């Protein structure tokens, strides 16, 4: 099935994230703490915590730091308590934006997100104002040149919902959030490694932006992503 061409956008996003590795430890520590607090400190019984630990290992967070923050979250050590908040809004050209935060001060966080949006050409929306434009799902993206037949054979047997071939040859696998882990394990056993693997909010109707609009949108996204309380930013802009 043909899909939108998004390989360049994904590579661009990964590049921007690599430039911001300094924030990566802070983000995964918060994710570990919230996952452990809400689902328990045993990774074997807590899929969200397992995924958070995988993310932590991917950015080389030390094992003792992982354990210490699980202990904090489950009450074995005293620590800060974070809560999850999601904001929705609009960027350049009406592009939709979802901002996931973890914070110990809700008033501070909403003020910072609102200010970042309004200062750079966007605006904060109400709950549900843009979420309908996204699908919550597991997503795996393989580089152009990967065998579509081999990927399909593995992932469909493991419970994937769909396999899309983008215009530029990249292969995209979509799963229900609850099936992400099973598909990830099946791919690993088959020796197939995705260039991107995450549970995400996937844009259903991308908004193409080019030239000045694309630059302004990227600036807006950078400002939001740099906020201390922001964990992840999802949007439906396709930046040229």
Helices and strands as residue ranges (DSSP letters): E 2-3, H 7-19, G 21-23, H 24-39, G 43-45, H 47-58, H 63-73, E 83-90, G 92-94, E 96-103, H 106-119, E 123-124, G 131-133, E 134-142, H 148-158, E 162-166, E 171-175, G 177-179, H 180-189, E 196-203, E 207-209, H 211-225, E 230-235, E 237-239
